[in-house]
Amino acid sequence: MKKIIIYSTPTCVYCKMAKEFFAKNNIPFEDHDVSANMKAREEMIGKSHQLGVPVIDIEGEIFVGFDRQGISEALGIVS
């Protein structure tokens, strides 16, 4: 299983959608709340050069926003 990290905030609708997508597909992930964790925020910016969330890291492949199709392809999920 690929390691997945999602950088999110509690109020982000797209973050919630991404987490629900992972849960629905039984895909484990690490969630880092960048609104409360400055180290995670800096890590996210370093990886994506973005301030917007979600930023999803799948084994070093970075997705900014909830790109369902791109994430599905990266994980080999058939829709």
Backbone as numpy.savetxt, mean C-alpha at the origin, in Angstrom:
# Nx Ny Nz CAx CAy CAz Cx Cy Cz
4.99 -16.00 -0.61 4.14 -14.82 -0.61 5.02 -13.58 -0.61
4.67 -12.61 -1.43 5.43 -11.37 -1.52 5.16 -10.49 -0.30
6.20 -9.78 0.14 6.04 -8.86 1.26 5.38 -7.58 0.76
4.33 -7.18 1.45 3.56 -5.99 1.08 3.53 -5.02 2.26
3.87 -3.77 1.97 3.77 -2.71 2.96 2.85 -1.64 2.37
1.85 -1.23 3.14 0.99 -0.13 2.71 1.20 1.03 3.69
1.50 2.19 3.12 1.65 3.43 3.88 0.32 4.14 3.74
-0.32 4.41 4.86 -1.69 4.90 4.82 -1.96 5.90 5.94
-3.18 6.44 5.91 -3.70 7.25 7.01 -5.09 6.70 7.35
-5.55 6.91 8.57 -6.85 6.37 8.98 -8.04 6.94 8.21
-7.91 8.14 7.66 -9.05 8.78 7.00 -9.06 8.62 5.48
-8.07 7.95 4.94 -7.93 7.81 3.49 -8.84 6.71 2.94
-9.77 7.10 2.06 -10.73 6.16 1.47 -10.01 5.13 0.60
-9.04 5.57 -0.19 -8.33 4.63 -1.07 -7.45 3.66 -0.27
-6.95 4.12 0.87 -6.20 3.23 1.75 -7.11 2.12 2.26
-8.32 2.49 2.67 -9.29 1.50 3.15 -9.64 0.52 2.04
-9.81 1.02 0.82 -10.13 0.15 -0.31 -8.99 -0.85 -0.55
-7.76 -0.38 -0.48 -6.61 -1.25 -0.70 -6.54 -2.33 0.38
-6.74 -1.94 1.63 -6.69 -2.91 2.74 -7.82 -3.93 2.61
-9.00 -3.48 2.21 -10.12 -4.40 2.00 -9.82 -5.37 0.86
-9.18 -4.88 -0.20 -8.78 -5.72 -1.33 -7.83 -6.82 -0.86
-6.82 -6.44 -0.07 -5.87 -7.43 0.43 -6.57 -8.44 1.34
-7.44 -7.96 2.23 -8.16 -8.86 3.14 -9.07 -9.82 2.37
-9.79 -9.31 1.38 -10.69 -10.14 0.58 -9.94 -11.26 -0.14
-8.71 -10.96 -0.54 -7.90 -11.93 -1.26 -6.93 -12.69 -0.35
-7.13 -12.56 0.98 -6.31 -13.26 1.98 -4.82 -13.01 1.78
-4.47 -11.75 1.54 -3.09 -11.36 1.32 -2.60 -10.60 2.55
-1.61 -11.14 3.26 -1.09 -10.43 4.43 -0.30 -9.18 4.02
-0.38 -8.16 4.85 0.34 -6.91 4.57 0.68 -6.22 5.87
1.69 -5.37 5.82 2.05 -4.51 6.94 1.44 -3.15 6.66
0.81 -2.58 7.68 0.20 -1.26 7.54 0.99 -0.26 8.38
1.45 0.82 7.75 2.17 1.88 8.45 1.37 3.16 8.34
0.92 3.67 9.49 0.14 4.90 9.56 1.09 6.10 9.51
1.17 6.74 8.37 2.12 7.85 8.21 1.65 9.14 8.87
0.40 9.16 9.34 -0.06 10.34 10.07 0.46 10.33 11.51
0.82 9.16 12.01 1.27 9.04 13.39 2.73 8.61 13.50
3.32 8.14 12.42 4.67 7.58 12.48 5.58 8.34 11.50
6.38 9.25 12.05 7.25 10.08 11.22 8.28 9.24 10.47
8.81 8.21 11.10 9.80 7.35 10.43 9.17 6.67 9.21
7.95 6.18 9.35 7.25 5.54 8.23 6.97 6.56 7.14
6.62 7.78 7.52 6.36 8.84 6.54 7.61 9.13 5.72
8.75 9.25 6.39 10.01 9.51 5.70 10.38 8.34 4.78
10.14 7.13 5.25 10.40 5.93 4.45 9.53 5.94 3.18
8.24 6.27 3.35 7.30 6.33 2.23 7.75 7.37 1.20
8.13 8.55 1.66 8.57 9.62 0.76 9.85 9.21 0.03
10.74 8.54 0.75 11.98 8.07 0.13 11.72 7.06 -0.99
10.71 6.22 -0.80 10.40 5.20 -1.81 9.61 5.77 -2.99
8.67 6.67 -2.71 7.72 7.10 -3.74 7.94 8.53 -4.24
8.66 9.34 -3.46 8.82 10.77 -3.76 7.46 11.46 -3.79
6.50 10.94 -3.02 5.13 11.45 -2.97 4.72 11.68 -1.52
3.78 12.57 -1.32 3.19 12.78 -0.01 1.81 12.15 0.09
1.21 11.82 -1.05 -0.14 11.24 -1.06 -0.13 9.78 -0.66
-1.24 9.33 -0.11 -1.41 7.93 0.28 -2.61 7.35 -0.46
-2.70 6.06 -0.60 -1.73 5.08 -0.12 -0.53 4.96 -1.05
0.56 4.56 -0.45 1.73 4.10 -1.20 1.87 2.64 -0.83
1.92 1.79 -1.83 1.97 0.35 -1.61 3.27 -0.18 -2.19
4.03 -0.86 -1.35 5.32 -1.44 -1.72 5.16 -2.95 -1.78
5.27 -3.51 -2.97 5.20 -4.96 -3.15 6.58 -5.42 -3.60
7.37 -5.89 -2.64 8.72 -6.37 -2.94 9.53 -5.34 -3.73
9.41 -4.06 -3.38 10.18 -3.02 -4.04 9.48 -2.37 -5.23
8.36 -2.95 -5.68 7.57 -2.32 -6.75 6.59 -1.36 -6.08
6.67 -0.08 -6.42 5.91 0.95 -5.71 4.67 1.36 -6.51
3.55 1.39 -5.81 2.28 1.86 -6.38 1.83 3.06 -5.57
1.56 4.16 -6.24 1.02 5.34 -5.57 -0.46 5.38 -5.90
-1.28 5.33 -4.86 -2.72 5.23 -5.05 -3.12 3.76 -5.10
-4.42 3.53 -5.18 -4.92 2.15 -5.23 -5.14 1.77 -6.69
-4.12 1.16 -7.27 -4.17 0.70 -8.66 -4.53 -0.79 -8.63
-5.82 -1.08 -8.59 -6.29 -2.46 -8.45 -5.70 -3.38 -9.52
-5.70 -2.93 -10.76 -5.20 -3.77 -11.86 -3.69 -4.01 -11.72
-2.94 -2.96 -11.49 -1.49 -3.10 -11.35 -1.10 -3.97 -10.17
-1.81 -3.80 -9.05 -1.53 -4.61 -7.85 -1.90 -6.06 -8.11
-3.03 -6.28 -8.76 -3.45 -7.65 -9.10 -2.42 -8.33 -9.97
-1.91 -7.61 -10.98 -0.89 -8.17 -11.86 0.39 -8.47 -11.08
0.80 -7.56 -10.20 2.03 -7.76 -9.42 1.92 -8.98 -8.50
0.69 -9.28 -8.07 0.48 -10.39 -7.14 -0.02 -11.66 -7.84
-0.24 -11.58 -9.14 -0.72 -12.74 -9.87 -2.17 -13.11 -9.56
-2.98 -12.09 -9.24 -4.39 -12.31 -8.93 -5.20 -12.16 -10.22
-6.00 -13.16 -10.52 -6.86 -13.10 -11.70 -8.21 -12.56 -11.27
-8.64 -11.49 -11.93 -9.94 -10.88 -11.57 -11.06 -11.55 -12.30
